């Protein structure tokens, strides 16, 4: 499998693969969710079941199986139950608050985040000025990752890259400079541990380096101009941010000013969770569903 370089290649790959992922779509009352799911059906890579109040679903996606629910919390709980029953491979958020869905996902007794697993957010971005897909974590869930959480972030990010055909992912550990500074930026010392672990083969075939700033991670020209050496050679596939603030600012900047197209999922639960915003457009929800289905 060649590395997937844009979202059109992703959806074409899913269509050609002819493997349908079973998707529990929670409260798809909005038109954008319905259109995104409809496109995935027409492309042949999703087999959805709608979980929500029948009265609110109305005539949405006729012919698609549905499970009636009393309210948003009940719908989220029933979607999670389908995972335990082995009936769905993906959970997708529709028109309900994120809190409602996460309560069901994270419920200690009935949820789908197993003990010892870490819930984190993975983003895939297609930027006009970059020649391949760019993956990143975490821009939305973990405020200040611990050493253990960052190790799992790296594992999940590598898994996603490989699912997208990147055989030897190049991962940059982001900081505002390329220097290790344990006094002011203690996470940079943790970066050295990740690099050593990757060299020892703990994460399979990959190249991990840092601390690096964004420009030296993504531009060979910037790297060489600074007189630096890095095995990433300015061609990172994935970025691990030091905290949610850095990641979130970068994400919003590339979507607002960089005209990036993005998709995102939650990793860590037993199945991928598509957790788009209620304000996201059809394209973003469709691509996020596609990303979940390739995993």
Secondary structure per residue as TSV (DSSP state, phi and psi in degrees):
chain	resnum	aa	ss	phi	psi
A	1	X	-	360.0	126.3
A	2	X	-	-77.6	153.4
A	3	X	-	-62.0	133.8
A	4	X	-	-79.4	125.0
A	5	X	-	-103.6	-11.9
A	6	X	S	-158.0	173.8
A	7	X	H	-70.4	-29.6
A	8	X	H	-64.7	-40.1
A	9	X	H	-65.7	-34.7
A	10	X	H	-63.1	-50.1
A	11	X	H	-69.4	-33.5
A	12	X	H	-64.9	-42.1
A	13	X	H	-60.1	-44.0
A	14	X	H	-64.7	-41.2
A	15	X	H	-64.5	-43.6
A	16	X	H	-70.0	-29.3
A	17	X	H	-67.7	-28.3
A	18	X	T	57.1	42.7
A	19	X	-	-123.6	115.9
A	20	X	-	-88.8	132.9
A	21	X	E	-95.5	133.3
A	22	X	E	-81.8	124.6
A	23	X	E	-122.9	124.3
A	24	X	E	-89.7	111.9
A	25	X	E	-99.5	114.6
A	26	X	E	-92.8	119.0
A	27	X	-	55.4	55.0
A	28	X	-	-81.7	64.7
A	29	X	-	-85.0	-17.5
A	30	X	S	-91.8	151.5
A	31	X	H	-64.4	-36.4
A	32	X	H	-65.8	-40.6
A	33	X	H	-65.0	-42.7
A	34	X	H	-63.6	-42.3
A	35	X	H	-67.2	-38.8
A	36	X	H	-63.2	-44.4
A	37	X	H	-66.7	-40.2
A	38	X	H	-60.7	-39.9
A	39	X	H	-65.1	-40.7
A	40	X	H	-64.7	-35.7
A	41	X	H	-65.4	-46.3
A	42	X	H	-65.8	-29.8
A	43	X	H	-82.4	-8.9
A	44	X	T	82.3	18.4
A	45	X	S	-114.9	3.1
A	46	X	E	-134.2	141.3
A	47	X	E	-126.8	91.4
A	48	X	E	-87.4	160.0
A	49	X	E	-130.0	131.7
A	50	X	E	-90.6	128.8
A	51	X	E	-120.4	111.6
A	52	X	E	174.9	-175.2
A	53	X	-	-73.7	122.4
A	54	X	H	-56.1	-36.8
A	55	X	H	-63.4	-35.2
A	56	X	H	-82.1	-28.4
A	57	X	H	-70.1	-34.6
A	58	X	T	55.2	-127.2
A	59	X	T	-98.9	21.6
A	60	X	T	-62.4	132.7
A	61	X	T	44.3	65.5
A	62	X	T	-57.3	141.0
A	63	X	T	90.6	-9.5
A	64	X	S	-89.5	134.6
A	65	X	-	-57.1	146.7
A	66	X	E	-141.3	153.3
A	67	X	E	-122.6	122.3
A	68	X	E	-73.0	143.7
A	69	X	-	-135.2	156.3
A	70	X	S	-78.5	-38.0
A	71	X	S	-159.1	-172.3
A	72	X	H	-63.4	-43.2
A	73	X	H	-63.5	-40.3
A	74	X	H	-66.0	-39.5
A	75	X	H	-63.9	-44.0
A	76	X	H	-62.8	-42.8
A	77	X	H	-64.5	-38.9
A	78	X	H	-70.7	-33.2
A	79	X	H	-66.0	-43.5
A	80	X	H	-64.1	-38.0
A	81	X	H	-61.5	-34.8
A	82	X	H	-62.8	-33.2
A	83	X	H	-64.5	-47.6
A	84	X	H	-60.9	-32.3
A	85	X	T	-80.9	-1.9
A	86	X	T	71.3	25.0
A	87	X	-	-100.2	-12.4
A	88	X	-	-137.4	154.2
A	89	X	S	-108.9	-13.4
A	90	X	E	-146.4	144.1
A	91	X	E	-114.6	132.4
A	92	X	E	-124.8	131.7
A	93	X	E	-80.8	134.3
A	94	X	-	-107.7	-128.2
A	95	X	S	-93.6	73.6
A	96	X	S	-148.4	161.0
A	97	X	-	-66.4	145.7
A	98	X	H	-57.7	-38.7
A	99	X	H	-57.6	-39.5
A	100	X	H	-61.7	-43.4
A	101	X	H	-72.2	-42.2
A	102	X	H	-67.0	-31.1
A	103	X	H	-58.5	-41.1
A	104	X	H	-72.5	-40.9
A	105	X	H	-64.4	-39.3
A	106	X	H	-97.4	0.6
A	107	X	-	-53.5	126.0
A	108	X	T	-65.2	-25.5
A	109	X	T	-97.9	-38.8
A	110	X	T	-119.5	2.3
A	111	X	-	-77.0	-175.5
A	112	X	S	-121.7	17.2
A	113	X	-	-103.7	103.4
A	114	X	-	-68.7	154.1
A	115	X	T	-58.4	132.9
A	116	X	T	93.6	-14.4
A	117	X	-	-86.7	156.2
A	118	X	-	-114.8	132.7
A	119	X	-	-88.2	121.8
A	120	X	E	-143.3	165.5
A	121	X	E	-108.6	129.0
A	122	X	E	-116.6	134.3
A	123	X	E	-121.8	142.5
A	124	X	E	-120.5	128.8
A	125	X	E	-126.7	140.5
A	126	X	E	-112.3	112.5
A	127	X	-	-110.1	137.9
A	128	X	T	-57.6	-31.1
A	129	X	T	-99.0	6.6
A	130	X	S	-119.8	140.3
A	131	X	S	-87.2	9.4
A	132	X	S	-157.0	171.1
A	133	X	-	-67.3	145.7
A	134	X	E	-118.3	127.9
A	135	X	E	-110.0	149.1
A	136	X	E	-154.2	158.4
A	137	X	E	-156.0	142.6
A	138	X	-	-124.9	128.2
A	139	X	S	-106.7	4.6
A	140	X	S	-148.2	-13.8
A	141	X	S	-120.4	-58.9
A	142	X	-	-91.3	115.6
A	143	X	S	-63.6	-56.5
A	144	X	S	-134.2	95.0
A	145	X	-	-59.7	137.0
A	146	X	-	-78.1	173.8
A	147	X	H	-57.0	-45.3
A	148	X	H	-67.5	-40.7
A	149	X	H	-64.9	-37.9
A	150	X	H	-68.1	-34.3
A	151	X	H	-62.0	-42.3
A	152	X	H	-70.6	-36.1
A	153	X	H	-57.2	-43.1
A	154	X	H	-63.4	-43.6
A	155	X	H	-59.8	-48.6
A	156	X	H	-64.4	-40.7
A	157	X	H	-64.1	-40.9
A	158	X	H	-64.7	-40.9
A	159	X	H	-60.5	-42.4
A	160	X	H	-65.7	-45.1
A	161	X	H	-57.4	-44.9
A	162	X	H	-66.6	-35.6
A	163	X	H	-62.9	-26.4
A	164	X	T	-94.0	13.6
A	165	X	T	88.8	7.8
A	166	X	-	-86.6	104.5
A	167	X	S	-68.8	-42.2
A	168	X	S	-125.0	84.7
A	169	X	E	-63.3	142.6
A	170	X	E	-106.5	116.1
A	171	X	E	-116.2	125.8
A	172	X	E	-100.3	132.9
A	173	X	E	-97.3	111.0
A	174	X	E	-86.7	139.2
A	175	X	-	-148.3	174.5
A	176	X	S	-78.2	-12.3
A	177	X	S	-148.4	178.5
A	178	X	S	-96.4	11.6
A	179	X	S	-102.0	141.2
A	180	X	-	-77.7	126.7
A	181	X	B	-139.3	90.7
A	182	X	T	-67.5	-24.8
A	183	X	T	-71.5	-50.1
A	184	X	T	-96.9	-29.0
A	185	X	B	-131.5	75.5
A	186	X	T	-59.2	-25.5
A	187	X	H	-64.5	-21.5
A	188	X	H	-67.3	-27.1
A	189	X	H	-72.3	-35.1
A	190	X	H	-65.5	-32.9
A	191	X	H	-56.5	-41.0
A	192	X	H	-62.6	-34.4
A	193	X	H	-65.7	-43.2
A	194	X	H	-62.0	-41.0
A	195	X	H	-62.9	-45.0
A	196	X	H	-64.2	-41.8
A	197	X	H	-62.1	-40.4
A	198	X	H	-66.4	-38.8
A	199	X	H	-64.7	-30.3
A	200	X	T	-80.9	-2.8
A	201	X	T	87.7	13.1
A	202	X	T	-64.7	-22.4
A	203	X	T	-117.7	15.3
A	204	X	S	78.0	-165.1
A	205	X	S	-72.1	117.1
A	206	X	E	-167.8	166.7
A	207	X	E	-126.5	119.7
A	208	X	E	-122.7	131.9
A	209	X	E	-148.4	154.0
A	210	X	E	160.9	176.1
A	211	X	E	-69.8	143.2
A	212	X	E	-135.7	148.6
A	213	X	-	-84.4	175.3
A	214	X	H	-62.8	-41.7
A	215	X	H	-67.6	-42.3
A	216	X	H	-74.0	-17.2
A	217	X	H	-78.1	-33.4
A	218	X	H	-118.0	3.5
A	219	X	-	-140.2	114.3
A	220	X	H	-62.5	-35.2
A	221	X	H	-61.5	-46.0
A	222	X	H	-65.5	-39.6
A	223	X	H	-60.5	-49.5
A	224	X	H	-70.7	-33.4
A	225	X	H	-64.5	-32.1
A	226	X	T	-81.6	-4.3
A	227	X	T	71.7	29.5
A	228	X	-	-102.6	157.2
A	229	X	-	-116.3	136.2
A	230	X	-	-152.5	136.5
A	231	X	T	-65.0	-15.5
A	232	X	T	-74.6	-25.1
A	233	X	T	57.0	30.3
A	234	X	T	71.9	22.1
A	235	X	-	-130.8	51.1
A	236	X	-	-64.9	142.8
A	237	X	S	-91.0	-32.3
A	238	X	E	-137.2	151.1
A	239	X	E	-122.7	133.3
A	240	X	E	-111.5	118.8
A	241	X	-	-88.6	152.2
A	242	X	S	-66.9	-31.9
A	243	X	S	-158.2	174.1
A	244	X	H	-66.8	-30.1
A	245	X	H	-66.3	-47.2
A	246	X	H	-62.3	-45.0
A	247	X	H	-64.9	-43.1
A	248	X	H	-67.6	-40.5
A	249	X	H	-64.1	-43.4
A	250	X	H	-62.1	-45.9
A	251	X	H	-59.1	-47.1
A	252	X	H	-70.2	-30.0
A	253	X	H	-68.2	-45.5
A	254	X	H	-69.8	-28.9
A	255	X	H	-79.3	-34.2
A	256	X	H	-80.7	-49.0
A	257	X	T	-104.6	-23.7
A	258	X	S	-95.6	-1.4
A	259	X	-	55.4	36.4
A	260	X	-	-76.1	143.6
A	261	X	E	-98.2	135.7
A	262	X	E	-132.7	159.5
A	263	X	E	-142.5	153.0
A	264	X	E	-150.2	149.5
A	265	X	E	-141.3	163.6
A	266	X	E	-96.8	130.6
A	267	X	E	-110.4	155.8
A	268	X	S	119.9	-46.1
A	269	X	S	-64.5	171.9
A	270	X	S	-60.4	-28.3
A	271	X	S	-134.0	156.2
A	272	X	E	-62.0	144.9
A	273	X	E	-118.8	122.9
A	274	X	E	-88.1	112.6
A	275	X	-	-122.6	58.2
A	276	X	-	-73.8	162.4
A	277	X	-	-74.9	150.6
A	278	X	T	-62.1	-22.2
A	279	X	T	-88.5	-7.5
A	280	X	-	-64.5	149.9
A	281	X	-	-83.8	177.1
A	282	X	H	-59.2	-44.6
A	283	X	H	-60.0	-46.3
A	284	X	H	-62.6	-42.1
A	285	X	H	-68.4	-38.2
A	286	X	H	-65.5	-46.2
A	287	X	H	-67.0	-35.6
A	288	X	H	-66.0	-39.1
A	289	X	H	-64.4	-40.2
A	290	X	H	-62.3	-41.6
A	291	X	H	-62.2	-41.9
A	292	X	H	-63.6	-35.4
A	293	X	H	-76.6	-17.7
A	294	X	H	-85.4	-18.0
A	295	X	-	-74.1	360.0
